[in-house]
Amino acid sequence: MTLLDRVTLVSDFIWGGVWGDTQVLPFPPMVIVLLGAGILFMVRLKFYPILNLPAAFAGLFKKSDEPGEGEISPFAALSTALSGQVGTGNLAGSRPQSLGGPGALF
């Protein structure tokens, strides 16, 4: 058994609950890890993201009374930040898409 075969066995188990050709778990273990971490962070932050969501949306669409020179709106700042993330993701995703594999879907 080569190193690549061993890595593939572990990867298939983590992402699919499959060891070799046998379905070991009915769900991927990574789902439990991600959901558990999300719940843990939410509890430790005392549900801060959920409780302050209305204030975040209010600040996002709020108009300023007197715009200063060189200031941009909160919506423009969010749009700029998102465009940078999406553009970088498209560039980084082009390589796995050309090669195929599990990274090509995401």
HELIX and SHEET records of a PDB file:
HELIX    1   1 LEU A    3  GLY A   16  1                                  14    
HELIX    2   2 PRO A   29  ARG A   44  1                                  16    
HELIX    3   3 TYR A   48  LEU A   51  1                                   4    
HELIX    4   4 LEU A   53  LEU A   60  1                                   8    
HELIX    5   5 PRO A   74  LEU A   99  1                                  26    
HELIX    6   6 PRO A  102  ALA A  104  5                                   3    
SHEET    1   A 2 VAL A  18  TRP A  19  0                                        
SHEET    2   A 2 THR A  22  GLN A  23 -1                                        
END                                                                             
